[in-house]
């Protein structure tokens, strides 16, 4: 009798589980159908959602920097698009995030693409390394169902903007390897690897995409930003675009003050003078600056050598501990 009773119980449990799975399948099917009608541009969706807002609050988040790093400005984090991506049998929402500096009319904000799991990994790493600083920084929780609804995506978009804004206001979080890796560091490293393989065109496409992000986070006077500008100048020269090469070289020089002893300064001056000579441009002011440095400028090396040495040993680029 106990054997028969056990079989009945087993069949009952199986029917119950099958019933639960049917309900979940219906939920997922409804979400799938709802998402197909969801617009890729989140700007209007976010505006129309019943998301609590403070008076005069904008859709994007603006962080005012108090001069903690030279060359930084007010930074804007904004989710500008969300789209459904399918990988095999699974689907997820990919958020396109715009990162730029307020008041720069001539510059285009950088954009990066992230999914919820990317944000979640960042949050876990920061909480592990900076538990005290992360204690009061909220992060949107994961949902079992309802991830594809327009309301959820709009609310998460706003939450991600505020989350990144909060991180940016805390120096140890903002300049952490974890935050830089999340935003741009891996891609910059990939660009350097392309440079080493003489794949200059691919290197340019990567560096030009992530330079605005890097500059917004670190400021335009940081050595990492100078290095990226030098890479772009070299690549454009190799590709035969001397005008673009000179533009990036001059931008890199403008990021360094007159008395700078940065490792890039002397080789960059030589590089820029050479480009000016090729283009028949005025170069006497650059030659005078080089002469003024004298022995203070250190030994002269090829710009490519300085770049590769810098990216090899600087932990900012490779995330070494």
Secondary structure as UniProt FT lines:
FT   HELIX           2..36
FT   HELIX           42..48
FT   TURN            55..56
FT   STRAND          61..63
FT   TURN            70..71
FT   STRAND          75..87
FT   TURN            88..89
FT   STRAND          90..101
FT   TURN            102..103
FT   TURN            105..106
FT   STRAND          110..115
FT   HELIX           116..129
FT   HELIX           131..134
FT   TURN            135..136
FT   TURN            147..148
FT   HELIX           150..168
FT   HELIX           171..174
FT   HELIX           177..180
FT   HELIX           181..185
FT   HELIX           186..196
FT   TURN            197..198
FT   HELIX           200..218
FT   TURN            220..221
FT   HELIX           223..238
FT   TURN            239..240
FT   HELIX           242..254
FT   TURN            258..259
FT   TURN            263..264
FT   HELIX           265..278
FT   TURN            279..280
FT   HELIX           284..293
FT   HELIX           294..297
FT   HELIX           303..313
FT   HELIX           315..318
//
